[in-house]
């Protein structure tokens, strides 16, 4: 099985920038790759949501496949009351 990665653009919210720019590029085959590379696995469920090409991903984000040129936005989750 060949595991292919693609060049994607990732928009980072302020809490994740840590000296990086607002927009970074990286190689990733899935949102799971991005979550791992940014070390978000422990925080994901409570703090961040993901959108791929403007479409919000509500469930199973680690399994969402990416393709070359995709744009991923990581959004800080807000709770209302």
C-alpha positions as CSV (number, residue, x, y, z in Angstrom):
1,X,0.0,0.0,0.0
2,X,1.4,3.4,-1.0
3,X,0.7,6.2,1.5
4,X,0.7,9.5,-0.5
5,X,0.8,12.9,1.1
6,X,-0.3,16.1,-0.5
7,X,0.7,19.7,-0.1
8,X,-2.0,21.5,1.8
9,X,-2.5,25.0,3.2
10,X,-3.4,25.3,6.9
11,X,-4.8,28.4,8.5
12,X,-3.9,28.5,12.2
13,X,-5.8,30.3,15.0
14,X,-3.8,32.5,17.3
15,X,-3.3,29.9,20.1
16,X,-1.6,27.5,17.7
17,X,0.8,29.9,15.9
18,X,3.7,29.6,18.4
19,X,6.0,31.7,16.2
20,X,4.5,30.4,13.0
21,X,2.5,32.5,10.6
22,X,-1.2,32.6,10.2
23,X,-1.0,30.3,7.2
24,X,1.4,27.4,6.8
25,X,1.9,24.7,4.2
26,X,2.6,21.1,5.0
27,X,2.4,17.6,3.5
28,X,-0.5,15.6,4.8
29,X,-2.8,12.8,3.5
30,X,-5.5,13.4,6.1
31,X,-6.7,15.7,8.9
32,X,-5.2,13.0,11.2
33,X,-1.8,13.8,9.8
34,X,-2.3,17.6,10.5
35,X,-3.5,16.8,14.0
36,X,-0.5,14.7,14.7
37,X,2.0,17.1,13.2
38,X,0.6,20.0,15.3
39,X,0.3,17.8,18.4
40,X,-3.4,18.4,18.8
41,X,-4.6,14.9,19.6
42,X,-5.2,15.6,23.3
43,X,-6.9,19.0,22.7
44,X,-8.9,18.4,19.6
45,X,-12.3,17.4,21.0
46,X,-12.6,20.3,23.3
47,X,-10.7,23.2,21.7
48,X,-10.6,23.0,17.9
49,X,-12.8,22.3,14.9
50,X,-11.7,21.8,11.3
51,X,-12.9,23.0,8.0
52,X,-11.7,21.7,4.6
53,X,-12.2,24.0,1.7
54,X,-14.8,25.9,3.6
55,X,-16.8,22.8,4.7
56,X,-16.9,22.2,8.5
57,X,-16.0,18.7,9.5
58,X,-18.2,17.6,12.4
59,X,-17.3,13.9,12.9
60,X,-14.4,11.6,12.1
61,X,-12.0,14.3,11.3
62,X,-8.9,12.1,11.7
63,X,-10.1,10.0,8.7
64,X,-10.9,12.9,6.4
65,X,-8.7,12.4,3.3
66,X,-7.0,15.5,1.8
67,X,-5.9,16.1,-1.7
68,X,-3.2,18.4,-3.2
69,X,-4.1,22.1,-2.9
70,X,-6.7,21.6,-0.1
71,X,-7.2,24.4,2.4
72,X,-7.7,23.5,6.0
73,X,-8.8,26.0,8.6
74,X,-8.4,25.2,12.3
75,X,-11.0,27.0,14.3
76,X,-11.2,27.6,18.0
77,X,-14.4,26.0,19.3
78,X,-16.7,28.3,21.3
79,X,-19.2,27.2,23.8
80,X,-22.4,29.2,24.2
81,X,-24.8,29.4,27.0
